[in-house]
């Protein structure tokens, strides 16, 4: 294995969550890459608002701490912790065949870092850095589509217009003949839904009789809306993560009489039907890259911020009422 020359030790700056809604940038020595490792220079990363809000608030449930760890996490919950998993980087040192390649890596917000070569995922040339940070979210959306059993001409409702909900809306509207409606409390989401080829409705106007309903709002009221939107024998796919919080679910009325099915979907496991046919995490991620070739998806990136300005902006960016969708961190 051939490596280009790197210092025996260098410095790297990373974002650390240090107290509820407080973050700081820490600089620490970075050793030379070890065997089967590469040195990477970050090009862009994205805040995962729902997950990182939980991390920044110090609210990871005790029973979920192991499950919530990200692959290259530093520290432990609740604080201090280095967290993140939407990173696009360029290889600056390591195996010759990887040099100068653009890759997607599950890594926290950090200007340069070492990572095992086995964790590097080569990006297609026609997916720019800014859009490539959406890969983890696109994987989640794709897995949910697989779990749902969606087919052509289905009537689809998506409750919750965050990033994952909008990506499901985008994918659903690409099926031939589908009738897709995004439901959200924020009317500003209508423009993106329409650009993706879908309709938009406020919760009180949510369509009824859907074949498949996806719920992504992480709000019990949204789950009730999703159940009521399903048709007889319809399917509600629940993607929201509630941790250890009790969630009231309306299991009487239409849910029972209409024989509505409620299933869970989460990205940690490849959808069983596809796994049985040989799909693995890496092939699913490559599929997500291919699905990111559409420039319309750039509408999901609603703010850019330099890494140097990220730490003091965390309270604003991760506030419960924060505007926008994806915050792109530039380096």
C-alpha positions in Angstrom: 0.0 0.0 0.0 1.5 3.3 -1.1 0.9 6.5 0.9 1.9 10.0 0.1 3.9 11.9 2.7 2.1 13.3 5.7 3.3 14.8 9.0 3.8 12.4 11.8 1.4 14.6 13.7 -1.0 17.4 12.6 -3.8 19.4 14.1 -7.5 18.9 13.6 -10.5 21.0 14.7 -13.8 19.5 15.5 -17.2 20.5 16.9 -17.9 19.2 20.4 -21.2 19.5 22.3 -20.2 20.4 25.8 -23.5 21.2 27.7 -27.2 21.6 26.8 -27.2 23.7 23.6 -23.6 24.7 24.0 -20.8 23.7 21.6 -17.2 24.6 21.1 -14.5 24.0 18.5 -11.6 21.9 19.9 -8.2 21.5 18.3 -6.3 18.3 19.0 -3.3 16.5 17.6 -4.0 14.2 14.6 -1.6 11.4 14.1 -0.5 10.1 10.7 -2.9 7.6 9.1 -2.3 4.1 10.3 -2.3 0.9 8.1 -5.4 0.7 6.0 -6.4 4.3 6.9 -6.7 7.5 4.9 -6.3 11.1 5.8 -9.3 13.2 4.7 -9.9 16.9 4.3 -13.5 17.8 4.9 -15.3 19.6 2.0 -18.8 19.8 3.5 -21.0 18.4 6.3 -24.6 18.8 7.3 -26.3 19.1 10.6 -28.8 16.3 11.1 -31.4 18.6 12.9 -33.6 16.0 14.6 -30.8 13.8 15.8 -28.3 16.5 16.7 -30.9 18.5 18.5 -31.4 15.5 20.8 -27.6 15.2 21.2 -27.1 18.9 21.8 -29.9 18.9 24.4 -28.3 16.1 26.3 -31.5 14.1 26.0 -30.3 10.7 24.7 -32.2 8.1 26.8 -30.0 5.9 29.0 -31.2 2.8 27.2 -30.5 4.2 23.8 -26.9 5.4 24.3 -25.2 2.5 22.6 -27.7 2.5 19.7 -27.3 6.3 19.2 -23.5 6.2 18.9 -22.2 7.2 15.4 -19.3 5.4 13.8 -16.5 7.9 14.5 -18.0 9.6 17.6 -15.7 11.1 20.2 -16.6 11.2 23.9 -19.7 9.8 25.5 -23.3 10.9 26.0 -24.4 13.3 27.4 -21.3 15.5 27.3 -18.7 16.2 26.0 -19.4 14.5 22.7 -18.3 14.9 19.1 -21.1 13.8 16.8 -22.3 13.8 13.2 -22.6 11.5 10.3 -23.2 13.5 7.0 -19.7 14.3 5.7 -18.2 14.8 2.3 -14.4 14.8 2.2 -11.4 14.5 -0.2 -8.6 11.9 0.4 -5.3 13.7 0.9 -3.2 10.8 2.0 -3.5 7.0 2.0 -3.7 4.2 -0.5 -2.7 5.5 -4.0 -5.9 4.4 -5.6 -7.9 6.6 -3.2 -5.8 9.8 -3.5 -7.8 13.0 -4.3 -11.0 11.0 -4.5 -14.3 12.5 -3.2 -16.0 10.3 -0.6 -19.0 10.2 1.7 -18.1 9.2 5.3 -20.0 8.8 8.5 -18.0 11.3 10.5 -18.6 14.2 12.9 -18.0 17.8 11.9 -14.2 18.2 11.7 -11.8 19.9 9.3 -9.5 16.9 8.7 -9.5 13.4 10.1 -8.3 9.8 9.6 -10.7 7.0 8.7 -10.4 3.3 7.8 -10.4 2.9 4.0 -13.3 0.4 4.5 -15.5 3.4 5.6 -14.9 5.4 2.4 -17.8 5.6 -0.1 -16.8 6.9 -3.5 -19.1 9.7 -4.8 -20.2 9.9 -8.4 -18.7 12.8 -10.3 -22.2 14.2 -11.1 -23.3 14.6 -7.5 -21.8 17.9 -6.1 -20.5 18.1 -2.5 -23.4 20.2 -1.3 -26.0 17.7 -2.4 -23.9 14.7 -1.4 -24.3 15.5 2.3 -28.0 14.4 1.9 -26.9 10.7 1.3 -27.7 9.4 4.8 -31.2 11.0 4.6 -31.7 9.6 1.1 -30.8 6.2 2.4 -33.5 6.5 5.1 -36.1 7.6 2.6 -35.2 4.8 0.2 -35.3 2.1 2.9 -38.8 3.4 3.9 -40.0 3.1 0.3 -38.8 -0.5 0.2 -40.4 -1.2 3.6 -43.7 0.2 2.4 -44.2 -1.9 -0.7 -45.1 1.1 -2.7 -46.1 0.5 -6.3 -47.2 2.5 -9.4 -50.5 4.4 -9.2 -50.7 4.3 -5.4 -52.2 7.1 -3.4 -49.5 8.3 -1.1 -49.6 10.7 1.9 -46.4 11.9 3.7 -47.0 13.5 7.1 -44.1 15.6 8.1 -42.2 17.9 5.8 -38.7 17.7 7.2 -35.8 16.5 5.1 -36.7 12.7 5.2 -40.4 13.4 4.6 -39.5 15.6 1.6 -37.1 13.0 0.2 -39.9 10.4 0.5 -42.2 12.8 -1.2 -39.6 13.2 -4.0 -39.1 9.5 -4.5 -42.9 8.7 -4.3 -43.7 11.2 -6.9 -41.3 9.5 -9.4 -43.3 6.3 -9.4 -45.6 6.2 -12.5 -49.1 7.4 -11.8 -48.8 8.0 -8.1 -50.9 10.6 -6.3 -48.6 12.0 -3.6 -49.5 14.6 -1.0 -47.2 16.1 1.6 -48.9 17.1 4.8 -47.3 19.6 7.2 -48.2 22.4 9.6 -45.8 24.8 7.7 -47.4 26.1 4.5 -43.9 27.1 3.3 -43.3 23.5 2.5 -45.8 23.6 -0.3 -43.4 25.1 -2.8 -40.9 22.3 -2.4 -43.6 19.7 -2.6 -44.9 21.2 -5.8 -41.4 21.3 -7.3 -41.1 17.6 -6.5 -44.3 16.8 -8.3 -46.6 16.4 -5.3 -49.6 18.2 -3.8 -49.6 19.9 -0.3 -52.1 20.0 2.5 -52.3 21.3 6.0 -53.2 18.6 8.6 -56.9 19.5 8.8 -57.1 19.1 5.0 -55.1 15.8 4.8 -56.5 13.4 2.1 -58.2 10.2 3.2 -58.1 6.7 1.7 -54.4 6.5 1.0 -52.8 3.2 0.1 -49.6 4.1 2.0 -48.9 6.8 4.5 -45.5 7.8 5.8 -45.1 9.5 9.1 -42.0 11.5 9.9 -43.0 14.3 12.1 -42.1 12.7 15.5 -45.3 14.2 16.9 -48.2 12.1 18.2 -50.6 14.5 16.5 -48.9 13.8 13.2 -49.2 10.0 13.8 -53.0 10.4 14.4 -53.2 12.4 11.1 -51.3 9.6 9.4 -53.6 6.9 10.7 -56.7 8.8 9.7 -55.3 9.4 6.2 -54.9 5.7 5.5 -57.6 3.8 3.6 -59.1 0.5 4.6 -56.3 -2.1 4.7 -53.9 0.8 4.2 -50.3 0.9 5.5 -48.8 3.5 7.8 -45.0 3.5 7.8 -43.6 5.1 11.0 -40.2 6.6 10.7 -40.2 8.9 13.7 -37.9 8.2 16.6 -39.4 8.8 20.0 -36.7 7.4 22.3 -38.2 6.5 25.7 -41.0 9.0 25.4 -44.5 7.5 25.8 -46.6 8.2 22.6 -50.4 8.1 22.6 -51.7 6.3 19.5 -55.4 6.3 18.4 -55.9 2.6 18.0 -59.6 2.6 18.1 -62.0 4.1 15.5 -60.7 4.0 11.9 -57.4 2.2 12.8 -59.3 -0.8 14.1 -62.3 -0.8 11.9 -60.3 0.0 8.8 -57.7 -2.8 9.5 -54.9 -0.2 9.1 -51.4 -1.7 9.4 -48.8 0.2 11.3 -45.2 -0.8 10.6 -41.8 0.7 11.6 -38.9 1.6 9.3 -35.4 2.7 10.3 -32.2 2.9 8.4 -30.1 0.7 10.7 -31.3 -2.4 9.0 -31.6 -3.0 5.2 -35.3 -3.6 4.3 -35.7 -7.4 4.7 -37.0 -8.1 1.2 -34.0 -6.4 -0.4 -31.5 -7.9 2.1 -32.7 -11.3 1.0 -31.7 -10.4 -2.5 -28.2 -9.4 -1.6 -28.6 -5.7 -0.8 -26.2 -4.6 1.9 -25.4 -1.2 3.5 -22.8 -0.2 0.8 -25.0 -1.1 -2.2 -28.0 0.8 -0.6 -25.7 3.9 -0.1 -24.6 3.7 -3.7 -28.2 3.7 -4.7 -28.8 6.8 -2.6 -25.9 8.5 -4.4 -27.6 7.7 -7.8 -30.9 9.2 -6.5 -29.1 12.4 -5.6 -28.3 13.4 -9.2 -31.4 15.6 -9.5 -30.6 19.4 -9.0 -34.1 19.9 -7.7 -32.9 18.4 -4.4 -30.7 21.5 -3.8 -33.9 23.2 -2.5 -33.5 21.2 0.7 -30.3 23.1 1.6 -31.6 26.3 3.1 -28.6 27.7 4.9 -24.8 27.6 4.6 -22.5 28.4 7.5 -18.7 28.3 7.7 -17.2 25.8 10.1 -15.5 28.6 12.0 -18.9 30.1 12.8 -20.7 26.8 13.6 -20.2 26.4 17.4 -21.8 29.8 18.5 -24.7 29.3 16.1 -25.7 25.9 17.5 -28.5 27.2 19.8 -30.1 29.0 16.8 -29.6 26.2 14.3 -30.9 23.4 16.6 -33.7 25.3 18.3 -37.1 23.5 18.2 -38.6 26.4 16.1 -35.6 26.8 13.8 -36.6 27.7 10.2 -35.4 26.0 7.1 -34.3 22.4 6.4 -30.7 21.4 5.9 -27.8 23.5 7.3 -24.7 22.9 5.2 -21.4 23.4 6.9 -18.6 24.6 4.6 -14.8 24.2 5.3 
